[in-house]
Amino acid sequence: MTLYFDHNATTPLDPRVLERMLPVFGATYANASSLHRTGRNARDVVERARAQVAALVGAPSQSVVFTSGGTEADNLALRGAMAAQPGRTLLIGATEHPAVLECAEAMERDGVKLERIPVDRDGRLDLAWLERRLQAGDVALVSVMLANNETGVINDIPLVADLVHAAGAWLHSDAVQAAGKHPIDWSDLGVDLLSLSSHKLYGPKGVGALVVGERAVLHRQMHGGGQESGLRGGTENVPAIVGFGAAAELAIEELAARRAHLQTLRDLLDAGLDQIPGVERFAAAATRLCNTTQFRLDGFDGESLLMALDQAGCAVSSGSACASGKGEPSHVLLAMGIPAEQAKGAIRVSLGMGNTAEDVQALLAELQRLNPATSRLMRSVSLSA
């Protein structure tokens, strides 16, 4: 049996969510834009799910625009906002998810002015740099994630929002990793745009949302039938949307219990890692998500350690699943000033509700077994005996 420690890549579908989805595949088959009774029935379940997703972040129901996932939500936010303010500058955090980073870089190739907000050794934003840069008055949009998908570092989004709005710009935040693991309140955050994804909180894949505030003006990037308030053309994926709504509702109800469980496990993991020679934990001094730890082990690059753990029945990640297989050091760690050779050794453990303390202890035991320093010590003891 594999012990799964890659919940930041995706979470398993909650059986209670599947139970809510199954009837929709059969009975609620109509197009939610149709005006007849069966179409209106489909519209009703979409709007119920919209209210559930809105409640997850404390936003007005009408502000939720359903998308195919977090990546599309990020792209709509960046491209839509910058198209509404041509000629101005886009700022993004240096450690953003590839859905933001690669979208922004593609826009830069098309002529959009782009700059990256630096971070410190623990992945925290350089707010002094941001405040100085905003004073030029040419920034249209700032995009800063709520919680980093690799390190788990949580950014002070309300403070960022104050700086951004004082300069007359808009703020987008990718909250994909934070939702369901960290409290989110739309009013407290003060953002203009917020990205969410279903499959990170035990819902189905292929559905996400962009929450759009009253201040923000977006130009649509997908043309079609005018669905989703004209911002995202295309027939709604009703079963997936219903699943997203159900997952959001459960996340609200169980947030406190989930956070307590995950924090206990992450503290156990961190304490155990600190006892293993040759382990370096990244962003250890920063405030992080309750389920996420990134580290390296001397003597291994990230891919080889991942494969060794996989053979032992432990599924971990070497970084963002969206950037895996590229063979390059994590751009997140490089932005933090971690040398490339050390960054290439990074492993991410992201815990979930199915994990137990025994699972964590099994992972730690396997890391101890694989640890070259432990092996050398055991050989030394054997020879001296």
C-alpha positions as a Markdown table, in Angstrom:
| # | Residue | x | y | z |
|---|---|---|---|---|
| 1 | Met | 0.0 | 0.0 | 0.0 |
| 2 | Thr | 1.3 | 3.4 | -0.9 |
| 3 | Leu | 1.4 | 6.2 | 1.7 |
| 4 | Tyr | 0.2 | 9.3 | -0.1 |
| 5 | Phe | 2.0 | 12.6 | 0.8 |
| 6 | Asp | 1.2 | 14.7 | -2.3 |
| 7 | His | -2.0 | 16.4 | -1.4 |
| 8 | Asn | -0.8 | 19.8 | -2.7 |
| 9 | Ala | -0.8 | 18.2 | -6.2 |
| 10 | Thr | -4.2 | 16.8 | -5.8 |
| 11 | Thr | -6.5 | 15.3 | -3.1 |
| 12 | Pro | -8.6 | 12.2 | -3.4 |
| 13 | Leu | -12.2 | 12.7 | -4.1 |
| 14 | Asp | -14.3 | 12.7 | -0.9 |
| 15 | Pro | -16.9 | 9.9 | -1.2 |
| 16 | Arg | -19.5 | 12.3 | 0.2 |
| 17 | Val | -18.7 | 14.6 | -2.7 |
| 18 | Leu | -19.0 | 11.8 | -5.2 |
| 19 | Glu | -22.4 | 10.9 | -3.7 |
| 20 | Arg | -23.6 | 14.4 | -4.4 |
| 21 | Met | -22.3 | 14.3 | -8.0 |
| 22 | Leu | -23.6 | 10.9 | -9.2 |
| 23 | Pro | -27.3 | 11.9 | -9.5 |
| 24 | Val | -26.4 | 14.9 | -11.5 |
| 25 | Phe | -24.7 | 12.8 | -14.2 |
| 26 | Gly | -28.1 | 11.2 | -14.9 |
| 27 | Ala | -31.0 | 13.3 | -13.9 |
| 28 | Thr | -29.6 | 16.8 | -14.4 |
| 29 | Tyr | -28.4 | 16.4 | -17.9 |
| 30 | Ala | -29.8 | 19.6 | -19.5 |
| 31 | Asn | -27.8 | 22.6 | -20.6 |
| 32 | Ala | -27.9 | 25.1 | -17.7 |
| 33 | Ser | -28.4 | 27.9 | -20.2 |
| 34 | Ser | -31.6 | 26.4 | -21.6 |
| 35 | Leu | -34.9 | 28.1 | -20.6 |
| 36 | His | -37.1 | 25.1 | -20.3 |
| 37 | Arg | -37.8 | 23.3 | -17.0 |
| 38 | Thr | -35.0 | 20.7 | -17.3 |
| 39 | Gly | -32.5 | 23.5 | -18.2 |
| 40 | Arg | -33.7 | 25.6 | -15.2 |
| 41 | Asn | -33.2 | 22.5 | -13.0 |
| 42 | Ala | -29.6 | 22.4 | -14.1 |
| 43 | Arg | -29.3 | 26.1 | -13.5 |
| 44 | Asp | -30.6 | 25.7 | -10.0 |
| 45 | Val | -27.9 | 23.2 | -9.0 |
| 46 | Val | -25.2 | 25.4 | -10.6 |
| 47 | Glu | -26.4 | 28.4 | -8.6 |
| 48 | Arg | -26.6 | 26.4 | -5.4 |
| 49 | Ala | -22.9 | 25.3 | -5.9 |
| 50 | Arg | -22.0 | 28.9 | -6.7 |
| 51 | Ala | -23.4 | 30.0 | -3.3 |
| 52 | Gln | -21.4 | 27.2 | -1.6 |
| 53 | Val | -18.1 | 28.2 | -3.2 |
| 54 | Ala | -18.8 | 31.8 | -2.4 |
| 55 | Ala | -19.4 | 30.9 | 1.2 |
| 56 | Leu | -16.1 | 29.1 | 1.4 |
| 57 | Val | -14.3 | 32.5 | 1.1 |
| 58 | Gly | -17.1 | 34.7 | 2.4 |
| 59 | Ala | -17.7 | 36.4 | -0.9 |
| 60 | Pro | -21.0 | 37.4 | -2.6 |
| 61 | Ser | -22.4 | 34.6 | -4.7 |
| 62 | Gln | -22.6 | 36.7 | -7.9 |
| 63 | Ser | -18.9 | 37.3 | -7.7 |
| 64 | Val | -18.0 | 33.6 | -8.4 |
| 65 | Val | -17.1 | 32.8 | -12.0 |
| 66 | Phe | -16.7 | 29.0 | -12.7 |
| 67 | Thr | -13.7 | 27.9 | -14.7 |
| 68 | Ser | -12.0 | 24.7 | -15.7 |
| 69 | Gly | -9.6 | 25.0 | -12.8 |
| 70 | Gly | -7.1 | 27.2 | -11.0 |
| 71 | Thr | -4.9 | 27.6 | -14.0 |
| 72 | Glu | -7.7 | 29.1 | -16.1 |
| 73 | Ala | -8.8 | 31.3 | -13.2 |
| 74 | Asp | -5.3 | 32.7 | -12.9 |
| 75 | Asn | -5.0 | 33.2 | -16.6 |
| 76 | Leu | -8.4 | 35.0 | -16.7 |
| 77 | Ala | -7.4 | 37.2 | -13.8 |
| 78 | Leu | -4.0 | 38.3 | -15.3 |
| 79 | Arg | -5.0 | 38.5 | -19.0 |
| 80 | Gly | -8.4 | 39.9 | -18.3 |
| 81 | Ala | -7.2 | 42.6 | -15.9 |
| 82 | Met | -4.2 | 43.7 | -18.0 |
| 83 | Ala | -6.3 | 43.8 | -21.2 |
| 84 | Ala | -8.6 | 46.3 | -19.4 |
| 85 | Gln | -5.6 | 48.5 | -18.6 |
| 86 | Pro | -3.2 | 48.4 | -21.6 |
| 87 | Gly | 0.2 | 49.9 | -21.3 |
| 88 | Arg | 0.5 | 49.5 | -17.6 |
| 89 | Thr | 2.7 | 47.2 | -15.5 |
| 90 | Leu | 2.0 | 43.8 | -14.0 |
| 91 | Leu | 3.8 | 42.8 | -10.8 |
| 92 | Ile | 3.9 | 39.2 | -9.6 |
| 93 | Gly | 5.6 | 37.5 | -6.7 |
| 94 | Ala | 8.8 | 35.8 | -7.6 |
| 95 | Thr | 7.6 | 32.5 | -6.2 |
| 96 | Glu | 4.2 | 32.3 | -7.9 |
| 97 | His | 2.7 | 29.0 | -9.2 |
| 98 | Pro | 3.5 | 28.3 | -12.9 |
| 99 | Ala | -0.1 | 29.1 | -13.7 |
| 100 | Val | 0.7 | 32.7 | -12.8 |
| 101 | Leu | 4.4 | 32.8 | -13.7 |
| 102 | Glu | 4.2 | 31.3 | -17.1 |
| 103 | Cys | 1.1 | 33.2 | -18.0 |
| 104 | Ala | 2.8 | 36.5 | -17.0 |
| 105 | Glu | 5.9 | 35.6 | -19.0 |
| 106 | Ala | 3.8 | 34.8 | -22.1 |
| 107 | Met | 2.2 | 38.2 | -21.7 |
| 108 | Glu | 5.6 | 39.8 | -21.3 |
| 109 | Arg | 6.6 | 38.3 | -24.7 |
| 110 | Asp | 3.5 | 39.9 | -26.1 |
| 111 | Gly | 4.5 | 43.3 | -24.8 |
| 112 | Val | 3.1 | 43.6 | -21.3 |
| 113 | Lys | 5.5 | 45.2 | -18.9 |
| 114 | Leu | 6.3 | 42.6 | -16.1 |
| 115 | Glu | 8.3 | 42.8 | -12.9 |
| 116 | Arg | 8.8 | 40.2 | -10.1 |
| 117 | Ile | 8.5 | 41.1 | -6.4 |
| 118 | Pro | 11.6 | 39.6 | -4.6 |
| 119 | Val | 11.4 | 37.4 | -1.5 |
| 120 | Asp | 13.7 | 36.7 | 1.4 |
| 121 | Arg | 15.5 | 33.5 | 2.3 |
| 122 | Asp | 12.3 | 32.1 | 3.8 |
| 123 | Gly | 10.1 | 33.0 | 0.9 |
| 124 | Arg | 8.5 | 36.0 | 2.4 |
| 125 | Leu | 7.7 | 39.0 | 0.1 |
| 126 | Asp | 9.9 | 42.1 | 0.2 |
| 127 | Leu | 7.1 | 44.5 | 1.1 |
| 128 | Ala | 9.4 | 47.4 | 1.3 |
| 129 | Trp | 10.4 | 46.8 | -2.3 |
| 130 | Leu | 6.8 | 46.5 | -3.3 |
| 131 | Glu | 5.8 | 49.7 | -1.6 |
| 132 | Arg | 8.7 | 51.6 | -3.3 |
| 133 | Arg | 7.8 | 50.2 | -6.7 |
| 134 | Leu | 4.1 | 51.0 | -6.4 |
| 135 | Gln | 5.0 | 54.7 | -5.9 |
| 136 | Ala | 5.7 | 55.1 | -9.6 |
| 137 | Gly | 1.9 | 54.9 | -10.2 |
| 138 | Asp | 2.2 | 52.8 | -13.4 |
| 139 | Val | 1.1 | 49.4 | -12.0 |
| 140 | Ala | -2.3 | 48.0 | -13.1 |
| 141 | Leu | -2.3 | 44.6 | -11.3 |
| 142 | Val | -0.3 | 42.8 | -8.6 |
| 143 | Ser | -0.6 | 39.0 | -8.3 |
| 144 | Val | 0.6 | 37.5 | -5.0 |
| 145 | Met | -0.4 | 34.0 | -3.9 |
| 146 | Leu | -2.0 | 33.4 | -0.5 |
| 147 | Ala | 0.0 | 30.3 | 0.2 |
| 148 | Asn | 2.9 | 28.9 | -1.7 |
| 149 | Asn | 2.3 | 25.4 | -3.2 |
| 150 | Glu | 5.9 | 24.2 | -2.6 |
| 151 | Thr | 7.0 | 25.8 | 0.7 |
| 152 | Gly | 3.6 | 26.4 | 2.2 |
| 153 | Val | 4.6 | 30.0 | 3.0 |
| 154 | Ile | 1.6 | 32.2 | 3.8 |
| 155 | Asn | 1.7 | 35.8 | 2.6 |
| 156 | Asp | 0.2 | 38.7 | 4.4 |
| 157 | Ile | -2.4 | 39.5 | 1.8 |
| 158 | Pro | -4.4 | 42.1 | 3.7 |
| 159 | Leu | -1.2 | 44.2 | 4.1 |
| 160 | Val | -0.3 | 43.7 | 0.4 |
| 161 | Ala | -3.9 | 44.8 | -0.5 |
| 162 | Asp | -3.5 | 48.0 | 1.5 |
| 163 | Leu | -0.3 | 48.9 | -0.3 |
| 164 | Val | -1.7 | 48.0 | -3.7 |
| 165 | His | -4.9 | 49.9 | -3.3 |
| 166 | Ala | -3.2 | 53.0 | -2.0 |
| 167 | Ala | -1.4 | 53.1 | -5.3 |
| 168 | Gly | -4.6 | 52.7 | -7.3 |
| 169 | Ala | -3.8 | 49.2 | -8.6 |
| 170 | Trp | -5.8 | 45.9 | -8.3 |
| 171 | Leu | -4.7 | 42.8 | -6.4 |
| 172 | His | -5.1 | 39.2 | -7.5 |
| 173 | Ser | -4.3 | 36.3 | -5.2 |
| 174 | Asp | -4.0 | 32.6 | -6.1 |
| 175 | Ala | -5.7 | 30.9 | -3.1 |
| 176 | Val | -5.7 | 27.4 | -4.7 |
| 177 | Gln | -3.5 | 25.9 | -2.0 |
| 178 | Ala | -4.9 | 27.8 | 0.9 |
| 179 | Ala | -8.6 | 27.1 | 0.5 |
| 180 | Gly | -9.8 | 24.3 | 2.7 |
| 181 | Lys | -6.6 | 24.4 | 4.9 |
| 182 | His | -6.5 | 28.1 | 5.9 |
| 183 | Pro | -9.2 | 30.6 | 6.9 |
| 184 | Ile | -10.2 | 32.8 | 4.0 |
| 185 | Asp | -12.4 | 35.9 | 4.3 |
| 186 | Trp | -13.0 | 37.9 | 1.2 |
| 187 | Ser | -13.6 | 41.2 | 3.2 |
| 188 | Asp | -10.5 | 40.7 | 5.4 |
| 189 | Leu | -8.2 | 39.8 | 2.5 |
| 190 | Gly | -9.2 | 43.0 | 0.5 |
| 191 | Val | -8.3 | 41.4 | -2.8 |
| 192 | Asp | -10.0 | 42.2 | -6.1 |
| 193 | Leu | -9.5 | 38.8 | -7.7 |
| 194 | Leu | -9.1 | 35.4 | -6.1 |
| 195 | Ser | -8.4 | 32.0 | -7.7 |
| 196 | Leu | -9.7 | 28.7 | -6.4 |
| 197 | Ser | -9.6 | 25.0 | -7.4 |
| 198 | Ser | -11.9 | 22.1 | -6.5 |
| 199 | His | -9.4 | 19.2 | -6.6 |
| 200 | Lys | -7.2 | 20.7 | -3.9 |
| 201 | Leu | -10.0 | 20.4 | -1.3 |
| 202 | Tyr | -11.3 | 16.8 | -2.0 |
| 203 | Gly | -13.5 | 17.8 | -4.9 |
| 204 | Pro | -13.4 | 16.8 | -8.6 |
| 205 | Lys | -10.7 | 17.8 | -11.1 |
| 206 | Gly | -11.6 | 20.1 | -14.0 |
| 207 | Val | -13.4 | 22.8 | -12.2 |
| 208 | Gly | -12.3 | 26.0 | -10.4 |
| 209 | Ala | -13.4 | 29.5 | -9.9 |
| 210 | Leu | -12.3 | 33.1 | -10.1 |
| 211 | Val | -13.9 | 35.4 | -7.5 |
| 212 | Val | -14.2 | 38.9 | -9.1 |
| 213 | Gly | -14.7 | 41.9 | -6.9 |
| 214 | Glu | -16.7 | 45.0 | -7.7 |
| 215 | Arg | -13.6 | 47.2 | -8.3 |
| 216 | Ala | -12.0 | 44.9 | -10.9 |
| 217 | Val | -12.8 | 45.2 | -14.6 |
| 218 | Leu | -12.0 | 42.2 | -16.8 |
| 219 | His | -11.9 | 41.6 | -20.5 |
| 220 | Arg | -13.1 | 38.1 | -21.2 |
| 221 | Gln | -10.6 | 35.7 | -22.7 |
| 222 | Met | -12.9 | 32.9 | -23.8 |
| 223 | His | -15.7 | 33.8 | -26.2 |
| 224 | Gly | -18.8 | 31.9 | -26.8 |
| 225 | Gly | -22.3 | 31.8 | -25.4 |
| 226 | Gly | -21.8 | 34.5 | -22.7 |
| 227 | Gln | -22.0 | 32.1 | -19.7 |
| 228 | Glu | -20.6 | 33.1 | -16.3 |
| 229 | Ser | -21.6 | 36.7 | -16.5 |
| 230 | Gly | -20.1 | 37.0 | -20.0 |
| 231 | Leu | -16.6 | 36.3 | -18.6 |
| 232 | Arg | -16.2 | 32.6 | -19.5 |
| 233 | Gly | -18.1 | 31.3 | -22.5 |
| 234 | Gly | -18.8 | 27.5 | -22.7 |
| 235 | Thr | -21.5 | 25.2 | -21.4 |
| 236 | Glu | -21.1 | 24.6 | -17.6 |
| 237 | Asn | -19.7 | 21.3 | -16.4 |
| 238 | Val | -22.7 | 20.8 | -14.1 |
| 239 | Pro | -21.6 | 17.5 | -12.3 |
| 240 | Ala | -18.1 | 18.9 | -11.5 |
| 241 | Ile | -19.5 | 22.3 | -10.4 |
| 242 | Val | -21.9 | 20.4 | -8.0 |
| 243 | Gly | -18.9 | 18.5 | -6.7 |
| 244 | Phe | -17.0 | 21.7 | -6.2 |
| 245 | Gly | -19.9 | 23.1 | -4.2 |
| 246 | Ala | -20.2 | 20.0 | -2.1 |
| 247 | Ala | -16.4 | 20.0 | -1.4 |
| 248 | Ala | -16.6 | 23.7 | -0.4 |
| 249 | Glu | -19.5 | 23.1 | 2.0 |
| 250 | Leu | -17.6 | 20.2 | 3.7 |
| 251 | Ala | -14.4 | 22.4 | 3.9 |
| 252 | Ile | -16.4 | 25.1 | 5.7 |
| 253 | Glu | -17.9 | 22.6 | 8.2 |
| 254 | Glu | -14.6 | 20.8 | 8.9 |
| 255 | Leu | -12.0 | 23.5 | 8.6 |
| 256 | Ala | -11.1 | 23.6 | 12.3 |
| 257 | Ala | -10.8 | 19.8 | 12.6 |
| 258 | Arg | -8.8 | 19.5 | 9.4 |
| 259 | Arg | -6.4 | 22.2 | 10.4 |
| 260 | Ala | -5.8 | 20.7 | 13.9 |
| 261 | His | -5.2 | 17.2 | 12.4 |
| 262 | Leu | -2.8 | 18.5 | 9.7 |
| 263 | Gln | -0.9 | 20.8 | 12.0 |
| 264 | Thr | -0.3 | 17.9 | 14.5 |
| 265 | Leu | 1.0 | 15.7 | 11.7 |
| 266 | Arg | 3.2 | 18.5 | 10.2 |
| 267 | Asp | 4.7 | 19.3 | 13.6 |
| 268 | Leu | 5.5 | 15.6 | 14.1 |
| 269 | Leu | 7.1 | 15.5 | 10.6 |
| 270 | Asp | 9.2 | 18.7 | 11.2 |
| 271 | Ala | 10.4 | 17.5 | 14.6 |
| 272 | Gly | 11.4 | 14.2 | 13.1 |
| 273 | Leu | 13.2 | 15.8 | 10.1 |
| 274 | Asp | 15.2 | 18.0 | 12.4 |
| 275 | Gln | 16.6 | 14.9 | 14.1 |
| 276 | Ile | 17.9 | 13.4 | 10.8 |
| 277 | Pro | 21.5 | 14.4 | 9.9 |
| 278 | Gly | 21.8 | 16.1 | 6.6 |
| 279 | Val | 18.3 | 17.4 | 6.3 |
| 280 | Glu | 17.6 | 21.1 | 5.6 |
| 281 | Arg | 14.0 | 22.3 | 5.9 |
| 282 | Phe | 13.2 | 25.3 | 3.6 |
| 283 | Ala | 11.2 | 28.3 | 4.8 |
| 284 | Ala | 11.4 | 26.9 | 8.3 |
| 285 | Ala | 11.1 | 30.4 | 9.9 |
| 286 | Ala | 8.1 | 31.5 | 7.9 |
| 287 | Thr | 4.4 | 31.1 | 8.7 |
| 288 | Arg | 3.4 | 28.1 | 6.6 |
| 289 | Leu | 0.3 | 26.0 | 5.7 |
| 290 | Cys | -0.6 | 23.4 | 8.3 |
| 291 | Asn | 0.2 | 20.5 | 5.9 |
| 292 | Thr | 3.3 | 21.5 | 3.9 |
| 293 | Thr | 7.0 | 20.9 | 4.5 |
| 294 | Gln | 9.8 | 21.2 | 1.9 |
| 295 | Phe | 13.3 | 19.9 | 2.6 |
| 296 | Arg | 16.4 | 18.3 | 1.1 |
| 297 | Leu | 18.6 | 15.4 | 2.2 |
| 298 | Asp | 22.4 | 15.5 | 1.7 |
| 299 | Gly | 23.5 | 13.0 | -0.9 |
| 300 | Phe | 20.3 | 13.0 | -3.0 |
| 301 | Asp | 18.9 | 15.1 | -5.7 |
| 302 | Gly | 15.1 | 15.6 | -5.5 |
| 303 | Glu | 14.2 | 13.2 | -8.3 |
| 304 | Ser | 16.4 | 10.3 | -7.0 |
| 305 | Leu | 15.0 | 10.7 | -3.5 |
| 306 | Leu | 11.5 | 10.8 | -4.8 |
| 307 | Met | 12.0 | 7.6 | -6.7 |
| 308 | Ala | 13.7 | 5.9 | -3.7 |
| 309 | Leu | 10.7 | 6.8 | -1.5 |
| 310 | Asp | 8.3 | 5.8 | -4.2 |
| 311 | Gln | 9.9 | 2.3 | -4.3 |
| 312 | Ala | 9.4 | 2.2 | -0.6 |
| 313 | Gly | 5.7 | 3.0 | -0.9 |
| 314 | Cys | 5.8 | 6.7 | 0.0 |
| 315 | Ala | 4.4 | 9.1 | -2.6 |
| 316 | Val | 6.0 | 12.6 | -2.3 |
| 317 | Ser | 6.8 | 15.4 | -4.7 |
| 318 | Ser | 9.9 | 17.2 | -5.9 |
| 319 | Gly | 8.0 | 20.5 | -6.2 |
| 320 | Ser | 5.0 | 21.7 | -8.2 |
| 321 | Ala | 3.2 | 18.9 | -10.1 |
| 322 | Cys | 2.6 | 21.4 | -12.8 |
| 323 | Ala | 6.4 | 21.9 | -13.3 |
| 324 | Ser | 7.5 | 18.3 | -12.7 |
| 325 | Gly | 9.7 | 16.5 | -15.2 |
| 326 | Lys | 11.6 | 19.5 | -16.3 |
| 327 | Gly | 14.8 | 18.6 | -14.5 |
| 328 | Glu | 15.4 | 22.2 | -13.4 |
| 329 | Pro | 15.8 | 23.5 | -9.8 |
| 330 | Ser | 12.7 | 24.9 | -8.2 |
| 331 | His | 12.2 | 28.5 | -9.3 |
| 332 | Val | 10.7 | 29.1 | -5.8 |
| 333 | Leu | 13.8 | 28.1 | -4.0 |
| 334 | Leu | 16.1 | 29.9 | -6.5 |
| 335 | Ala | 14.1 | 33.1 | -5.9 |
| 336 | Met | 14.7 | 32.6 | -2.1 |
| 337 | Gly | 18.4 | 32.6 | -2.8 |
| 338 | Ile | 18.9 | 28.8 | -2.3 |
| 339 | Pro | 21.9 | 27.6 | -4.4 |
| 340 | Ala | 20.9 | 25.6 | -7.5 |
| 341 | Glu | 22.5 | 22.4 | -6.3 |
| 342 | Gln | 20.7 | 22.5 | -3.0 |
| 343 | Ala | 17.4 | 23.5 | -4.7 |
| 344 | Lys | 17.6 | 20.5 | -7.0 |
| 345 | Gly | 17.5 | 18.3 | -3.9 |
| 346 | Ala | 14.1 | 19.6 | -2.7 |
| 347 | Ile | 11.3 | 17.3 | -1.7 |
| 348 | Arg | 7.8 | 18.4 | -0.8 |
| 349 | Val | 5.6 | 16.5 | 1.7 |
| 350 | Ser | 2.0 | 17.7 | 1.7 |
| 351 | Leu | -0.2 | 16.0 | 4.2 |
| 352 | Gly | -3.9 | 15.2 | 3.9 |
| 353 | Met | -6.8 | 14.0 | 6.0 |
| 354 | Gly | -6.1 | 10.4 | 5.2 |
| 355 | Asn | -2.7 | 10.5 | 6.7 |
| 356 | Thr | -1.9 | 9.4 | 10.3 |
| 357 | Ala | 0.9 | 9.8 | 12.8 |
| 358 | Glu | 1.9 | 6.2 | 11.9 |
| 359 | Asp | 2.2 | 7.3 | 8.2 |
| 360 | Val | 4.5 | 10.1 | 9.2 |
| 361 | Gln | 6.7 | 7.9 | 11.4 |
| 362 | Ala | 7.0 | 5.4 | 8.5 |
| 363 | Leu | 8.1 | 8.2 | 6.2 |
| 364 | Leu | 10.7 | 9.4 | 8.7 |
| 365 | Ala | 12.0 | 5.8 | 9.2 |
| 366 | Glu | 12.5 | 5.4 | 5.5 |
| 367 | Leu | 14.3 | 8.7 | 5.3 |
| 368 | Gln | 16.6 | 7.5 | 8.1 |
| 369 | Arg | 17.2 | 4.3 | 6.3 |
| 370 | Leu | 18.1 | 6.1 | 3.0 |
| 371 | Asn | 20.2 | 8.7 | 4.8 |
| 372 | Pro | 23.9 | 8.3 | 3.7 |
| 373 | Ala | 25.0 | 9.8 | 7.0 |
| 374 | Thr | 23.1 | 7.1 | 8.9 |
| 375 | Ser | 24.5 | 4.4 | 6.6 |
| 376 | Arg | 28.1 | 5.6 | 7.2 |
| 377 | Leu | 27.5 | 5.6 | 11.0 |
| 378 | Met | 26.1 | 2.1 | 10.9 |
| 379 | Arg | 29.1 | 0.8 | 8.9 |
| 380 | Ser | 31.4 | 2.6 | 11.3 |
| 381 | Val | 29.8 | 0.9 | 14.3 |
| 382 | Ser | 29.9 | -2.5 | 12.5 |
| 383 | Leu | 33.6 | -2.2 | 11.7 |
| 384 | Ser | 34.5 | -1.1 | 15.3 |
| 385 | Ala | 32.6 | -4.1 | 16.7 |
